[in-house]
Amino acid sequence: MRILAQVAMVMALDKCIGCHTCSVTCKQTWTNRAGTEYVWFNNVETRPGQGYPRRYEDQQKWRGGWELNRAGRLKLKSGGRWQKLLGLFASPVQPELSDYYEPWTYDYENLINAPAGDDFPVARPRSLITGENTKIEWSANWDDDLGGSPEIGPHDPVVEKMRRDAEEKVKFEFDQTFMFYLPRICEHCLNPSCMASCPSGAIYKRTEDGIVLVDQDRCRGWRQCVTGCPYKKMYFNHRTGKAEKCTFCFPRVEVGIPTVCAETCVGRLRYIGIFLYDADRVTEAASVPDPQDLYEAQLDLMMDPNDPEVIRAARAEGIPEDWLDAARRSPVYAMAKELRVALPLHPEYRTMPMVWYVPPLSPIVDVLKDSGHDGEDAGNLFGAIDSLRIPVEYLAELFTAGDTDLVTGVLRKLAAMRAYMRNIALGDAPDEDIARAVGMSGRQIVQMYRLMAVAKYEERYVIPSAHLEDAHNLEEIGCSLDVEGGPGMGQTGVFGEASGRPMPIAIENFAALEARQRGDDPAGNRGTGRINLLNWDGRGAPRGLFPQRPDAGESRNAGMTDAAGQPGKGGDPGSADNRTGPGTGPDAGPGTGPDGGTPSGPGGRTGPPAPGGTGGTT
């Protein structure tokens, strides 16, 4: 048993109002750059609907996720190592720009500079790809609130599957339909197929918290990850030639604060916490033959944080005590494992997703209210859940690989909570028969109500901070799936074991070194003997980029000293031997190297430089 921690999220879909605040704030934080105009790490879809990109759930076409081969072992739907090697320079099985949308702006200059006339000037849409005038035909939320559903709704892959199985058409007339909102981010799976698809091994799953990230330095733009991800949450930046994805706002999570999408959520529908899971059994759980057994198999991976044996194994893996305490208070563990009201999105992809959902009861409540029945009565709700087959089957195709019994059980628990808590709110005695009818106790009903209705900030987000003593470990790539027979790619590539050393994740990977890019003397370049041209925007002349000439003017050698310690006047600034000299500070010692004293030399730390040379430095 190898216990690891996994940061996870649960979303209560009944509380989503479809305002897209999470999408906008996420985009302003992470993808407001050139090349990412079409990229939405977080998007909110109206269901039934095609999703974003269009029909991403059609894995017969996109070949995402895992499947079992004839021997019962996991293999990528998009092909194994040899198939990927043969098609390394082409990735044809992936969404095109038309499946996303062609990003656009507007010709605002025409509004400003148009001559006076009888007609109002128009700002025409202009493509951000070609720069030409374009016609807007699709976007990330084009079918929001069932917009255009009579024409495009039947093309929802889930609706098509239901139609094939039941030979019954899902109604899309507005007086006979149902809808709900589905926010989506990267699932940060326990068994990520995008990571196993990458020929460069640039995608890795952090050992300390399970967040899946892309090493921008190692990515070579093969785009195999776009094909491999069944949720299509891998994006290709056409400007940088790199893959990008949701980062679970890891800089925020590391200091104990929630993701941007969760922080700004108007409906307060998101819960963040951690699971403790057995990493040694991930492949076994993902390999169960029946897709409808994957939900229970994934639940079995989630270990009880109160079990002494689990605690002992977690401590042996170096998990800190405050992380163990956070696991015991985790709202995601309570909703997924203890109360069993949260379900994974498309478990049949066998990726073991870590963003779970509480399915919505509102479509069924709305039907009862519209028909004149009491939408809070337990008997009415239980009967409606059993009779309204189409909404239940649709939810089952999303969350349980088609197992309607699991969805019905969750919806009955939510209905029982509504009826049980209404009695308490009206001053009546709690009806324990309602709780027993769904296999719960009154205490569990109250706990579920507390979590889903009145939980405060610190109850919805139980996020332990990263430890200072682990700071350097956080810089290095460590894949929790790099085990014998596991699908991890941290040390494995299509060209064999250890094909390339994992590169450390650094801040510059996320375009944060503004000063380094624009300074005439980029920080950290002294003494390295090389300049990183990727971090230079062409402004100024970074020191070391061009060799010094003996006849260089004063501007070239400004700020430098000659052998006599005087400012350079165009002569030779002096060699390393000319720059040696004793320090002059109170603890100065004689210089021993090109820059004076060393930490091991007499005197230790030194004061300011002496005339004719520099003081020793540590």
Secondary structure as GFF3:
##gff-version 3
##sequence-region A 1 618
A	DSSP	beta_strand	3	12	.	.	.	ID=ss1
A	DSSP	three_ten_helix	13	15	.	.	.	ID=ss2
A	DSSP	alpha_helix	21	30	.	.	.	ID=ss3
A	DSSP	beta_strand	43	47	.	.	.	ID=ss4
A	DSSP	alpha_helix	59	62	.	.	.	ID=ss5
A	DSSP	beta_strand	66	68	.	.	.	ID=ss6
A	DSSP	beta_strand	74	76	.	.	.	ID=ss7
A	DSSP	alpha_helix	81	86	.	.	.	ID=ss8
A	DSSP	beta_strand	104	106	.	.	.	ID=ss9
A	DSSP	alpha_helix	108	113	.	.	.	ID=ss10
A	DSSP	beta_strand	125	127	.	.	.	ID=ss11
A	DSSP	three_ten_helix	144	146	.	.	.	ID=ss12
A	DSSP	alpha_helix	149	152	.	.	.	ID=ss13
A	DSSP	three_ten_helix	153	155	.	.	.	ID=ss14
A	DSSP	alpha_helix	157	166	.	.	.	ID=ss15
A	DSSP	beta_strand	180	184	.	.	.	ID=ss16
A	DSSP	alpha_helix	193	197	.	.	.	ID=ss17
A	DSSP	beta_strand	203	205	.	.	.	ID=ss18
A	DSSP	beta_strand	212	214	.	.	.	ID=ss19
A	DSSP	alpha_helix	224	228	.	.	.	ID=ss20
A	DSSP	beta_strand	234	237	.	.	.	ID=ss21
A	DSSP	beta_strand	242	245	.	.	.	ID=ss22
A	DSSP	alpha_helix	250	253	.	.	.	ID=ss23
A	DSSP	alpha_helix	260	263	.	.	.	ID=ss24
A	DSSP	beta_strand	270	278	.	.	.	ID=ss25
A	DSSP	three_ten_helix	279	281	.	.	.	ID=ss26
A	DSSP	alpha_helix	282	286	.	.	.	ID=ss27
A	DSSP	three_ten_helix	291	293	.	.	.	ID=ss28
A	DSSP	alpha_helix	294	301	.	.	.	ID=ss29
A	DSSP	alpha_helix	308	316	.	.	.	ID=ss30
A	DSSP	alpha_helix	321	328	.	.	.	ID=ss31
A	DSSP	alpha_helix	331	333	.	.	.	ID=ss32
A	DSSP	pi_helix	334	338	.	.	.	ID=ss33
A	DSSP	beta_strand	343	344	.	.	.	ID=ss34
A	DSSP	three_ten_helix	347	349	.	.	.	ID=ss35
A	DSSP	beta_strand	355	358	.	.	.	ID=ss36
A	DSSP	alpha_helix	362	370	.	.	.	ID=ss37
A	DSSP	alpha_helix	378	387	.	.	.	ID=ss38
A	DSSP	alpha_helix	389	399	.	.	.	ID=ss39
A	DSSP	alpha_helix	404	425	.	.	.	ID=ss40
A	DSSP	alpha_helix	432	437	.	.	.	ID=ss41
A	DSSP	alpha_helix	442	449	.	.	.	ID=ss42
A	DSSP	pi_helix	450	454	.	.	.	ID=ss43
A	DSSP	alpha_helix	457	460	.	.	.	ID=ss44
A	DSSP	three_ten_helix	468	470	.	.	.	ID=ss45
A	DSSP	alpha_helix	471	475	.	.	.	ID=ss46
A	DSSP	beta_strand	492	493	.	.	.	ID=ss47
A	DSSP	beta_strand	496	497	.	.	.	ID=ss48
A	DSSP	three_ten_helix	507	510	.	.	.	ID=ss49
A	DSSP	alpha_helix	514	518	.	.	.	ID=ss50
A	DSSP	three_ten_helix	533	535	.	.	.	ID=ss51
A	DSSP	three_ten_helix	577	579	.	.	.	ID=ss52
###
